[in-house]
Amino acid sequence: MPDERDIEPVHIGDRAVGPGEPAYVIAEAGANHDGELAKAKRLVDAAVESGADAVKFQNYSADTLVTRDAPKYWGEGTQYEKFAELDVLERSDYEAMAAHARQQDITYLSTPFDHAAVDLLDDLDVPAYKVASGDLTHHPLLRDVASRGEPVILSTGMATLAEVRAAVGVIEDAGNEDIVLLHCITKYPTDIEDANLRMLSTLMAEFDYPVGLSDHTIGTTVPVAAAAMGAAVIEKHFTYDTSLEKSPDHRLSADTEVMGEIVDRTREVHAAMGRAEQGPTEVEADGMRLARRSLVTARSIEAGERIRRADLAVKRPGTGLAPELLFEVDEEVWRATRDLPGDTVLTAEDIERES
């Protein structure tokens, strides 16, 4: 668990994000709109239905993102061909997407992949910027994003700690200390055994900023486990239909039901975390009274009679003298202050200690 003393929460809109708060769940719609505004709005609606805190898209231009022959992660063809196929939305479409999110009372976020996209998102008044793992070393873009004065959510996939430190330094040098770092494995999809969740603890120990997870595994196990480890943010690829194929991310995305499960389970994890101090809680009051034991008379004892260890048993409930006092019985002189029937739970008023 992170040391909460030195980590200030980051505010995304009116939501505090950081230690002590429920995980901020981002439905990463990315390019799962397939280049269609109607699908983008449907993704917003589905994210609202799932209970996510934010829905996030991506803003890029194929011409400024990749070379014409950059290979794809999988399958035939090039990255350029796939990005160009999805890079068809107009500025007015993004304005409509953001407006629809506001109407549905969900936070609209996006990942900019170039300076023009940063300008657009600035105009859309986004409350935070997400920077993808691949751009952690793109310091000019980081500086531009950081200079806009909103929180920066930075994925750290593929990066060494030295590279993360350098990226954080660029953001800080731009005058921005509202940073959230996301542990990420840049593999689509990521096998559970490759999730490397212990890196969350490393990032928490190394940086005085909230730490979360950008998850590429299938299912709910990894994000829920991350929440239990103290992840302040859970970002998960999201679609309303995993059978869609135009965007390559549909197949590794959580649908509305799975995303809703993640939201519910991470909220339950937060409620279950409680406090770090060892000690009885308020809800254990009955347990202390009923499950603990007391000193109990093993036979009838008359008023004034000396009480010895053999005269006592240790039984429930825990409403009388504590069992550890049994060691004192033969070292001190205890006398009954009243007639005590057998099986009587002893209280302080039932005995008189003689010096």
Residue pairs with C-beta under 8 A, 6 or more apart in sequence:
1 204
1 229
1 230
1 276
2 19
2 204
2 211
2 230
3 204
4 19
4 20
6 208
7 18
7 19
7 208
7 209
7 210
8 18
9 16
9 17
9 18
9 19
9 20
9 21
9 210
9 232
10 16
10 17
10 18
10 128
10 151
10 178
10 179
10 180
10 209
10 210
11 17
11 151
11 178
12 24
12 53
12 54
12 107
12 127
12 128
12 151
13 107
13 127
15 21
15 24
15 53
15 107
17 24
17 151
17 180
17 210
17 232
17 233
18 210
18 232
19 210
19 230
19 232
21 232
21 270
22 266
22 267
22 270
23 212
23 226
23 227
23 231
23 232
23 233
23 234
23 266
23 267
23 269
23 270
24 53
24 54
24 212
24 232
24 233
24 234
25 51
25 52
25 53
25 54
25 233
25 234
25 235
25 236
25 259
25 262
25 263
25 266
26 52
26 53
26 54
26 55
26 56
26 109
26 130
26 233
26 234
26 235
26 236
27 43
27 46
27 47
27 50
27 52
27 54
27 55
27 56
27 236
27 238
27 254
27 259
28 56
28 214
28 235
28 236
28 237
28 238
28 253
29 40
29 43
29 44
29 47
29 55
29 56
29 57
29 238
29 239
30 56
30 57
30 58
30 111
30 237
30 238
30 247
30 249
31 57
31 58
31 86
31 247
31 249
32 39
32 43
32 237
32 238
32 239
32 244
32 247
32 249
32 250
32 253
33 39
33 40
33 43
33 57
33 89
33 97
33 247
34 86
34 244
34 246
34 247
35 85
35 86
35 87
35 88
35 89
35 246
37 89
37 93
37 96
37 97
40 57
40 89
40 93
40 97
40 100
41 96
41 97
41 100
42 240
43 55
43 238
43 239
43 240
44 55
44 97
44 100
44 101
44 104
44 106
44 108
45 104
46 238
46 239
46 240
46 255
46 256
46 259
47 54
47 55
47 106
47 238
47 259
48 55
48 104
48 105
48 106
49 256
49 260
50 238
50 256
50 257
50 259
50 260
50 262
50 263
51 259
51 260
51 263
51 264
52 106
52 238
52 259
52 263
53 106
53 107
54 106
54 107
54 108
54 109
55 101
55 106
55 107
55 108
55 109
55 238
56 108
56 109
56 110
56 111
56 130
56 235
57 94
57 97
57 108
57 109
57 110
57 111
58 110
58 111
58 113
58 132
59 94
59 110
59 111
59 112
59 113
59 117
59 120
59 121
60 83
60 87
60 112
60 113
60 114
60 117
61 87
61 113
61 114
61 116
61 117
62 80
62 83
62 84
62 87
64 113
64 114
64 116
65 79
65 83
65 113
65 114
66 78
66 79
66 80
66 83
67 80
68 78
68 80
69 78
69 80
70 78
70 79
70 80
71 78
71 79
72 78
72 79
72 82
72 248
73 79
73 188
73 248
74 188
74 248
75 248
82 248
85 246
86 246
86 247
91 120
94 110
94 120
94 124
95 124
97 108
98 108
98 124
98 126
101 107
101 108
102 108
107 127
108 124
108 126
109 126
109 127
109 128
109 129
109 130
109 153
110 117
110 121
110 124
110 126
110 129
110 130
111 129
111 130
111 131
111 132
112 118
112 120
112 121
112 129
112 131
112 141
112 145
113 132
113 135
113 141
114 141
115 140
115 141
115 144
118 129
118 141
118 144
118 145
118 148
121 129
122 148
126 150
127 150
127 151
128 150
128 151
128 152
128 153
129 145
129 148
129 150
129 151
129 152
129 153
130 153
130 154
130 155
130 235
131 141
131 142
131 145
131 152
131 153
131 154
131 155
132 155
133 155
133 156
133 157
133 158
133 159
133 184
133 186
133 214
134 157
134 158
134 186
135 141
135 142
136 142
136 154
136 155
136 156
136 157
136 158
136 159
136 163
136 164
136 167
137 159
137 163
137 166
137 167
139 166
139 167
139 170
142 152
142 154
142 167
142 170
142 171
142 174
143 170
143 171
143 173
143 174
145 152
145 171
146 152
146 170
146 171
146 174
146 175
146 176
147 174
147 175
147 176
149 176
150 178
151 176
151 178
151 179
151 180
152 171
152 176
152 178
152 179
152 180
153 179
153 180
153 182
153 212
153 233
153 235
154 164
154 167
154 168
154 171
154 179
154 180
154 181
154 182
155 182
155 184
155 214
155 235
156 164
156 181
156 182
156 183
156 184
156 203
157 184
157 185
157 186
157 214
158 186
159 167
161 202
161 206
164 181
164 203
164 206
164 207
165 206
168 179
168 181
168 207
168 209
171 177
171 179
172 179
177 209
179 207
179 209
179 210
180 209
180 210
180 211
180 212
180 232
180 233
181 203
181 207
181 209
181 210
181 211
181 212
182 211
182 212
182 213
182 214
182 233
182 235
183 196
183 197
183 199
183 200
183 203
183 211
183 212
183 213
183 214
183 226
183 231
184 213
184 214
184 215
184 216
185 194
185 195
185 196
185 216
186 216
187 194
187 216
188 216
188 248
188 249
188 252
189 216
189 217
189 218
189 251
189 252
190 215
190 216
190 217
190 222
191 217
192 217
192 219
192 221
192 222
195 215
195 217
195 222
197 213
197 222
197 225
197 226
197 229
200 211
200 213
200 226
200 229
200 230
200 231
201 229
203 211
204 211
204 230
210 232
210 233
211 230
211 231
211 232
212 226
212 231
212 232
212 233
212 234
212 235
213 222
213 223
213 226
213 231
213 233
213 234
213 235
214 235
215 222
215 223
215 226
215 234
215 235
215 236
215 237
216 237
216 252
217 223
218 252
219 258
220 254
220 258
220 261
220 262
220 265
223 231
223 234
223 236
223 262
223 266
224 262
224 265
224 266
224 269
226 234
227 234
227 265
227 266
227 269
227 270
228 269
228 273
234 262
234 266
236 253
236 254
236 259
236 262
237 249
237 252
237 253
237 254
238 253
238 254
238 255
238 259
239 247
239 249
239 250
239 253
239 254
239 255
240 255
240 256
241 250
241 255
242 250
242 251
242 253
242 255
243 250
244 250
245 251
254 262
274 281
280 288
288 318
289 317
289 318
289 319
290 316
290 317
290 318
291 316
291 317
291 318
292 316
292 317
292 318
293 314
293 315
293 316
293 317
293 318
293 323
294 314
294 315
294 316
294 317
294 318
294 319
294 320
294 321
294 322
294 323
294 345
294 346
295 312
295 313
295 314
295 320
295 321
295 322
295 323
295 325
295 326
295 345
295 346
296 312
296 313
296 314
296 315
296 320
296 343
296 344
296 345
296 346
297 311
297 312
297 313
297 340
297 341
297 342
297 343
297 344
297 346
298 310
298 311
298 312
298 313
298 342
299 311
299 342
300 339
300 340
300 341
300 342
301 307
301 311
301 336
301 339
301 340
302 336
302 339
302 340
303 336
303 337
303 338
303 339
304 335
304 336
305 335
305 336
306 333
306 334
306 335
307 329
307 334
307 335
307 336
307 351
308 329
308 330
309 326
309 329
309 330
312 326
312 329
312 346
314 323
314 326
315 343
315 345
317 345
319 345
319 347
320 345
320 346
320 347
321 346
321 347
321 348
321 351
332 353
332 354
333 353
333 354
334 351
334 352
334 353
334 354
335 351
335 352
335 354
336 350
336 351
336 352
337 349
337 350
337 351
337 352
338 350
340 346
340 350
344 350
